[in-house]
Every structure is written in C-alpha cells, then in structure tokens.
Amino acid sequence: MDYTLLLIVVLLVVIGLVILYSTSAYNGQVKFHDSFYYLKKQAFATVLGIVLMLFVAGMDYHIWQRLAVFGYLAAVALSVAVMLFGREINGSKRWLALGPFSFQPSEFAKVALILFLADLVTKNVKKIGKMWTLCRIMFWILPIVGLVGASNLSTAIIILGIGVILIFVASPKYAQFALMGIAGACFMGIFLALESYRLERLAIWRNPEKYEKGFQTIQGLYAIGSGGIFGRGMGNSLQKLGFVPEAQNDMIFSIICEETGLFGAILVILLFGGLIWRLMVAAVRAEDLLGELIGAGIMGHIALQVILNIAVVTNTIPNTGITLPFISYGGTSVLFLMGEMGLALSVTRYSRAA
C-alpha cells in the first residue's frame, strides 16, 4: 500500500476541516446559532469516509469490476430520479432526500463511471485502436453527462473529462483521440447553447462588475488580493462575513488566500500536486490495465476538479460551481472522495516495483 498517498490524503482532510471551520463559523452562528454546525456535519461525513476508504483499500479492486455495469445503471437511475424528485437548494436541483439526509447522486456517478469505463475498455482492449470502438465507448458516457448536466453543468464537465482522459490513456492512436475531443467539444458547445443562463455566465465572466450575479466573483477576487503574502491570519477573513456568499462551498479557496496568503495557497496547491503525483504513480505501477485505468480515472477526477475550482475562483474561467476536493463543505463529496482514495490504495497493494 502507498503510505505516502495515505499520508497526503490525511493531511488534506485535517487541513480541510481546520479551514472549513475557520470559513464557516460565522455562517453557522448566523444561520443556525452554532459556529460548529458545518464542521460537525463535515467531520461526521469524514469519519464515515475514512471507514469506507479503509474498507475499500482492504479489498481486491478486481471485485468492483463485477459491479461496474450495475453501478453505471444505478448512476443513470439516480440521475433520472434527481430530475423527477430532486430537492432544490439555492436554486439548483442536485440532491435526493433520504429522510433527514441529502444525497448528491452526481458524486456517485463520477466513481461509477470510472469503474464502468475501466471495465469496458479492458474488455475491448484488442479493438481499442478502431474508431468505432472509441465511439461506442464515448456513447456510454453521454447519457450520464446529459442527465447530470441538466442540473449540474460543472459535474457534467468533470464526468466528460474523466471519460476523455480514460480514452486517451487507452487509445494508441492520437489522431482518433483528437477527433473524439473535437466531437466532445461540439457536444458541450451545443449543450451550453440550450440554456440562456449558461451563456449569461460567459458574459458575467467577461464583465463581472456589470452584473449583479458577478458580486460573488468580485468579492472573491477582493479576498485573494487582500491576503498578501502571509494573509490576515486564520479566522480573520472579512470577506466571509457575508460578502462571499456561502464561503465554505465553491469559493473557499478565496478565503484560504485571504487568511493564509500566497504562502497558504501554494501549500494547498502543493498538497494537491503531491496527491495527483501519487495517483499517477499508482496508475503507472498497477499490475494490469484495469488498475491503470482506475488509477488514471481517479487522478483525472482530482486534477480536473482542483484546476477548475481554482480557475473559477480566480475568474480564469466562467463560474461553474465546482467544489475544492476534501476542503469545500459537502458530506456526499467527501464520502465518495474517500471511497475513491480507497480504490487507489487498493490498486497500490498490487502494484509493480518501481
């Protein structure tokens, strides 16, 4: 087992909880009269996630191949259920209510798709060089992308990105991959044009000061700029006091910059870089193609989500509502992220020597 990978995950989880409390204490006190409200819920999900990670890490990852098709079908069914019966929070219908708990099926869909595509590519490895095979594999990605994207464009982009990465890893011909990339870009272009609010986000991105909805972006940039080199100090953020709405969610990186400065931001980025590096090593050293693809899929997921979140917060790309893994508030997210880390650790148990 890769203990370096495990150590990095533990560090990210601990740092994430500290940052989450610092960021969410004010909102928790104002909304729920409990400054520990968000921390307690996140800590509970994290404990469950650690148990899940250790459980999955102790199993042979080949076992999950048998459940890959079922997981894919479950992801499709849950995505349909969200469209029909989903709970709307902050204007977005992304959750299914399970009694007092809320569950975000799109997080499950990411893991399910990684396992399903790894299984599908492994079974078609001898024909992977043919264009028809790549198109057929891509076809299975689109239903989940479409269903999830109807209410959660950011997650749909990540799911599509995971699929493209796995096809790139498996395909021996770059020309075919380039064609698939162009087709995927066209699909996303059409998907963006179907809803006017998605095009509105492009206008807000270019001129956030001209739109009311650009308020969050501007305040996030103020937070980043006011942090300086070493920041204002933990707990001393001003922008989290209502200026950056729901600061503990998508925009948490801006508060990291404000409270810990450039130094803290670089430290967090280096930790994520170390995590992505160890996931890449896990993929390269895996004993078989299935393990390589699982490792590559998890690496692609983490890399995409981190890069897109930081790009959104710094207004490098339009706002898409992507959380920062292990740090942003979200019980479903941290639970399935820990499950993915368990899968990666399971792959490293059977890895080849360097």
Residue pairs with C-beta under 8 A, 6 or more apart in sequence:
1 57
1 345
1 348
1 349
2 278
2 281
2 282
2 344
2 345
2 348
2 351
4 274
4 278
5 275
5 278
5 279
5 282
5 341
5 344
5 345
5 348
6 341
6 345
8 271
8 274
8 275
8 278
9 53
9 275
9 326
9 338
9 341
11 271
12 271
12 272
12 275
12 325
12 326
12 327
13 46
13 50
13 326
13 334
13 338
15 268
15 271
15 327
16 42
16 326
16 327
16 334
17 39
17 42
17 43
17 46
18 234
19 252
19 255
19 256
19 327
20 38
20 39
20 42
20 248
20 252
20 327
20 328
20 329
21 35
21 36
21 38
21 39
22 234
22 235
22 237
22 255
22 259
23 237
23 240
23 247
23 248
23 252
23 255
24 37
24 38
24 39
24 247
24 248
24 329
25 35
25 36
25 39
25 235
26 35
26 240
26 241
26 242
27 38
27 240
27 246
27 247
27 248
28 34
28 35
28 36
28 37
28 38
28 39
29 35
31 37
34 40
38 248
38 329
41 329
41 331
42 329
42 330
42 331
42 334
44 331
45 330
45 331
45 332
45 334
45 335
46 334
46 338
48 335
49 334
49 335
49 336
49 337
49 338
49 339
50 338
52 335
52 338
52 339
52 342
53 338
53 339
53 341
53 342
53 345
54 342
55 342
56 339
56 342
56 343
56 345
56 346
57 341
57 342
57 343
57 345
57 346
57 349
58 346
59 346
60 346
60 350
61 290
61 291
61 294
61 343
61 346
61 347
61 350
62 290
64 71
64 115
64 343
65 115
65 118
65 119
65 122
65 290
67 115
68 112
68 115
68 116
68 118
68 119
68 120
69 116
69 119
71 111
71 112
71 115
71 116
72 112
72 113
72 115
72 116
72 140
72 144
74 108
74 112
75 105
75 108
75 109
75 112
75 113
75 144
76 143
76 144
76 147
78 96
78 105
78 108
78 109
79 105
79 106
79 109
79 144
79 147
79 148
80 147
81 96
81 105
82 93
82 94
82 95
82 96
82 105
82 106
82 147
82 151
83 93
83 147
83 150
83 151
85 96
86 93
86 94
86 95
86 96
86 151
87 93
87 95
87 96
87 97
87 102
89 95
89 102
90 246
92 151
92 152
92 321
93 151
94 104
94 106
94 151
94 152
95 102
95 103
95 104
96 102
96 103
96 104
96 105
97 103
101 331
102 332
103 332
104 330
104 332
104 333
106 148
106 152
106 155
106 159
107 155
107 332
107 333
107 335
107 336
108 332
108 336
109 144
109 148
109 155
109 159
110 155
110 158
110 159
110 162
110 301
110 336
110 340
111 336
111 339
111 340
111 343
113 141
113 144
113 159
113 162
113 163
113 297
114 162
114 166
114 293
114 294
114 297
114 298
114 301
114 340
115 294
116 140
117 137
117 140
117 141
117 162
117 163
117 166
117 167
117 293
117 297
118 166
118 290
118 293
118 294
118 297
119 290
120 137
120 140
121 128
121 137
121 166
121 167
121 170
121 289
121 293
122 289
122 290
122 293
124 133
124 136
124 137
125 170
125 289
127 133
128 134
128 170
128 171
128 172
129 171
129 172
129 173
129 176
131 176
131 179
134 167
134 171
134 176
134 177
134 180
135 180
137 163
137 167
138 163
138 167
138 180
138 183
138 184
141 159
141 160
141 163
142 187
144 159
145 156
145 159
145 160
145 163
145 187
146 156
146 191
148 155
148 156
148 159
149 155
149 156
149 157
149 191
152 321
153 191
153 192
153 198
153 320
153 321
154 308
154 320
154 321
154 322
155 322
156 191
157 188
157 304
157 308
157 320
158 301
158 304
158 305
158 308
158 322
160 184
160 187
160 188
161 300
161 304
162 297
162 300
162 301
162 304
164 180
164 181
164 184
165 296
165 297
165 300
165 304
166 293
166 296
166 297
166 300
167 177
167 180
168 177
169 283
169 292
169 293
169 296
170 289
170 293
171 177
192 198
192 199
193 199
200 211
200 213
201 318
201 319
201 320
202 318
203 211
204 211
204 213
204 214
204 217
204 318
204 319
205 217
205 315
205 317
205 318
205 319
207 214
208 214
208 215
208 217
208 218
208 315
209 218
215 245
216 244
216 245
216 251
216 319
217 315
217 319
219 239
219 243
219 244
219 254
220 239
220 244
220 251
220 254
220 313
220 315
221 254
221 314
221 315
222 239
222 243
223 237
223 238
223 239
223 240
223 243
223 244
223 251
223 254
223 255
223 257
223 258
224 254
224 257
224 258
224 313
224 314
226 232
226 238
226 239
226 258
227 257
227 258
227 259
227 260
227 261
227 262
227 264
227 265
228 261
228 262
229 261
229 262
229 263
230 260
230 261
230 262
230 263
230 264
231 257
231 258
231 259
231 260
231 261
231 263
231 264
232 238
232 258
232 259
232 261
233 259
234 259
234 260
235 259
236 259
237 247
237 255
237 258
237 259
238 258
239 247
239 254
239 255
239 258
240 247
240 255
240 258
244 251
244 254
244 255
245 251
247 254
247 255
248 328
248 329
249 323
249 328
249 329
249 330
250 309
250 312
250 313
250 319
250 321
250 322
250 323
250 324
250 328
251 313
252 323
252 324
252 327
252 328
252 329
253 265
253 268
253 309
253 310
253 313
253 324
253 327
254 313
256 264
256 265
256 268
256 327
257 264
257 265
260 267
268 327
269 306
269 310
272 302
272 306
272 325
275 302
276 299
276 302
276 303
276 306
279 295
279 298
279 299
279 302
279 344
280 295
280 296
280 299
282 291
282 295
282 299
282 344
282 347
282 348
282 351
283 291
283 292
283 293
283 294
283 295
283 296
283 299
283 347
284 292
284 295
285 348
285 351
285 352
285 353
285 354
286 292
286 294
286 295
286 347
286 350
286 351
286 352
287 350
287 351
287 352
291 347
291 350
291 351
294 343
294 344
294 347
295 344
295 347
298 340
298 341
298 343
298 344
301 340
302 325
302 340
305 322
305 323
305 324
305 325
306 324
306 325
308 317
308 320
308 322
309 322
309 323
309 324
309 328
310 316
310 324
311 317
312 318
312 319
312 320
312 321
312 322
323 329
323 330
323 333
325 333
325 337
326 334
326 337
